[in-house]
């Protein structure tokens, strides 16, 4: 059965169609949630809430993007909401201490592993971490990130550039080294 037929079934509140769509996307969306929440049980909860919201709001799906892309945005937003709800106290980060770099170079030394980068990304301040993750890990562009996080494209670009600079600094501090 074609995806559009499944979506139409779901719009009619057909449980069989919902289950087929769930089976089709649950593994991939679970991986997306895990990249953010880092815990199996939490990712399962986020996934469940995401599908519930998707089926409740399925009338809003217009078909401008694939259903998977639409659902992925919901999963990312639910993941971020979940992480925010677990956050007890935050310390504001002073952006004025970070110069804004105007390059698009994401090269790092060859001896830095993906695991090193992911670990360093976890240490980024929240407002940079999500933009960097969505850009590098999810492949979203500035327009998509700004829509998901409700930012202007300019703020998105600024956070990405500052997040990149901060990420490079973290890698240097961990003695991994990073090319400028």
C-alpha positions in Angstrom: 0.0 0.0 0.0 1.3 3.5 -0.9 2.2 5.9 1.8 -0.4 8.5 0.7 -3.1 5.8 1.0 -2.0 5.0 4.5 -2.1 8.7 5.4 -5.6 9.0 4.0 -6.7 6.0 6.0 -5.2 7.6 9.1 -7.1 10.8 8.4 -10.3 8.6 8.6 -9.1 7.3 12.0 -8.5 3.8 10.6 -6.6 1.9 13.3 -5.2 -0.6 10.8 -3.8 2.2 8.7 -2.3 3.8 11.7 -0.6 0.6 12.8 0.9 0.1 9.3 2.2 3.7 9.3 3.6 3.2 12.8 5.4 0.0 11.8 6.8 1.7 8.7 8.4 4.6 10.7 8.8 3.4 14.3 12.4 2.1 14.0 13.7 5.2 12.2 12.0 7.6 14.4 13.2 5.7 17.5 16.8 6.3 16.3 16.1 10.0 15.9 14.7 10.2 19.4 17.7 8.3 20.8 20.1 10.8 19.3 18.5 13.5 21.5 17.3 11.8 24.7 20.1 9.1 25.0 17.9 6.7 26.9 15.9 3.8 25.6 12.9 4.2 27.8 12.8 7.9 27.3 13.1 7.5 23.6 10.2 5.0 23.6 8.1 7.5 25.5 9.0 10.3 23.1 8.2 8.0 20.2 4.9 7.1 21.6 3.9 10.7 22.3 5.1 11.7 18.8 2.9 9.2 17.1 -0.1 10.1 19.2 0.5 13.8 18.3 1.0 12.9 14.6 -2.3 10.9 14.5 -4.1 13.7 16.3 -2.8 16.3 13.9 -2.7 14.2 10.8 -5.3 16.5 9.2 -2.6 19.2 9.2 -0.3 17.0 7.0 -0.6 18.5 3.5 1.8 16.3 1.6 4.3 19.2 0.9 7.0 17.0 2.3 7.2 13.2 2.9 5.3 11.9 5.8 8.6 10.8 7.3 10.0 14.3 7.2 6.8 15.7 8.8 6.9 13.0 11.5 10.7 13.6 12.1 10.0 17.2 13.0 7.4 16.1 15.5 9.8 13.6 17.0 12.6 16.2 17.3 10.3 18.7 18.9 8.9 16.1 21.3 12.5 15.1 22.2 13.5 18.7 22.8 10.4 19.3 24.9 11.2 16.2 26.9 14.7 17.3 27.6 13.5 20.8 28.6 11.0 19.3 31.0 13.8 17.3 32.7 16.0 20.4 33.0 15.9 21.7 36.6 18.1 24.7 36.5 19.9 26.3 33.6 22.8 28.7 33.7 22.7 31.4 31.0 25.5 31.3 28.5 27.1 34.6 27.6 27.1 34.8 23.8 29.1 38.0 23.9 32.2 36.0 24.8 32.1 34.0 21.6 33.2 35.7 18.4 31.1 35.0 15.3 33.0 33.2 12.6 31.9 33.6 9.0 33.1 30.4 7.4 31.4 27.1 6.4 34.4 24.9 7.1 33.5 21.9 9.3 36.8 20.1 8.9 38.5 18.5 11.9 41.7 16.5 12.3 41.6 13.0 10.9 42.3 11.5 14.4 39.1 12.9 15.8 36.4 10.2 15.8 32.7 10.6 15.3 32.3 9.5 18.9 34.6 12.3 20.1 32.5 14.8 18.2 29.2 13.4 19.5 30.6 13.6 23.1 31.7 17.2 22.6 28.3 18.1 21.1 26.6 16.9 24.3 28.5 19.6 26.2 27.3 22.4 24.0 24.9 24.8 25.6 21.3 23.7 24.7 20.6 26.6 22.3 23.6 25.6 20.2 23.4 21.9 20.6 20.1 21.4 18.9 20.9 23.6 16.0 24.3 21.9 15.5 22.7 18.4 15.9 19.9 19.2 13.4 22.4 20.6 10.9 25.1 17.9 11.2 23.1 14.8 12.3 19.7 15.3 10.7 20.8 17.2 7.6 18.3 20.1 8.0 19.0 23.4 6.4 18.7 26.8 8.1 15.1 27.3 6.9 14.0 24.0 8.3 15.8 24.4 11.6 14.4 27.9 12.1 10.9 26.5 11.6 11.3 23.6 14.0 12.9 25.7 16.7 10.8 28.8 16.0 13.8 31.0 15.3 14.6 33.5 12.5 17.0 32.1 9.9 19.5 34.8 11.0 19.4 33.5 14.6 19.7 30.0 13.3 22.8 30.8 11.3 24.3 32.7 14.2 23.7 29.8 16.6 25.1 27.3 14.1 28.3 29.4 13.7 28.7 30.0 17.4 28.0 26.4 18.1 30.6 25.3 15.6 33.2 27.6 17.2 32.3 26.3 20.7 32.4 22.7 19.4 35.9 23.3 18.0 37.0 24.8 21.3 35.7 21.8 23.2 37.6 19.5 20.9 40.8 21.5 21.4 40.3 21.4 25.2 40.0 17.7 25.1 43.3 17.5 23.3 41.7 16.1 20.2 42.7 19.2 18.2 40.7 20.8 15.5 41.5 22.6 12.3 40.4 26.1 12.0 
